[in-house]
Amino acid sequence: MMKPVFLILILFVFVGCTNVTGDAPRAISSFPDERLSTAHLFATADTFFSEAGYACSTDSEAGQFRCSRALRDLYIHQTTAEVNIYPGDEGDKAYRIIATRWDEGLIPSELISNTYANDDVEAFCAYLASETIALCSDYKG
């Protein structure tokens, strides 16, 4: 009688659950009279997000920037925040900033919120505007 229950518990330990949800994507664009360089944007993002506790890297060939930070690191469940900045389309000079949250572990996805808003991305956009580097807006693509 205990064997089926034990088998189900073992399956939960080895299978786990993964849940990914994202913040609303945003576009980063330069002010009308200026041109925003990729190197300057990525250097600014690296400094900002590193100070916020993220581990960041830049893929120069692809022109992409990525940061991640552990939000929860329990034995049975891990949650990671990830921020990515991508170049825009060829005709569009804006960049895309996308924030996601990855939940992996034994907590079923039904018990995890499917909405996510990254406060660090909000603060980064406010910083870009206050330093007159760039403007963030809702991505309409």
C-alpha positions, 0 to 999 in steps of 0.5 A: 500500500505504501509503494504507490505513495512512495513512487509518487513522492519520488516522481515529484522529487525528480520531475519538478516544475518550470514556470516562465513569465515575463514583464511587458516588453519595452523599447529603448530609443534615443532622444530625437536629436541624439543617436544611442550607441550600443556600447554606451547603452550596454555599458550603462546597463552593465553598471546599473544592473551589476549594482542591483545584484545581477550577473551580466554578460554581453554577446558582442557578435549578436549585439545582445546584453543579458543579466540574471539574478537569483531571487529565491534559492531554496533546496526545493525551488529556485527563482531567477530574474533575467533581463535581456536587451536586444537591438531593434529591427534594421529600420528601427533604431530602438532596442528591446528590453525584456524581463522574465522570471524563471521558477524551477523546482517542486512548487507547482506552477498553479501556486506561482503567480503568472504576472511579473513586473521587474522593478529594476527595469522600471528603475533602469528606464527612469535612470536612462531618462534622468541622465538624458541617455534614452527613453523607454516606452511600451513595445508595440511590435 
